[in-house]
Amino acid sequence: MKLFEMIKNFHNDESGAVTVDWVVLTAAVVGLGFAVLGTVKGGLTTLGSAISTEVGGVTVAAGD
């Protein structure tokens, strides 16, 4: 009878289910982050290049 009781207790134990939920949720957040990064990468590269061009053309006046 102990074997059936152990199997029943194992089946009813839900302590690992929370861990699985967190792993799946974390993987989804990381995947979403990579998707956003892939989407905005081109725009950020263009913006960085434009800023570099503008800052490179600025001359600083010497103080008196």
Sequence and secondary structure as in RCSB ss.txt:
>XXXX:A:sequence
MKLFEMIKNFHNDESGAVTVDWVVLTAAVVGLGFAVLGTVKGGLTTLGSAISTEVGGVTVAAGD
>XXXX:A:secstr
 HHHHHHHHHHH  TTHHHHHHHHHHHHHHHHHHHHHHHHHHHHHHHHHHHHHHHHT       
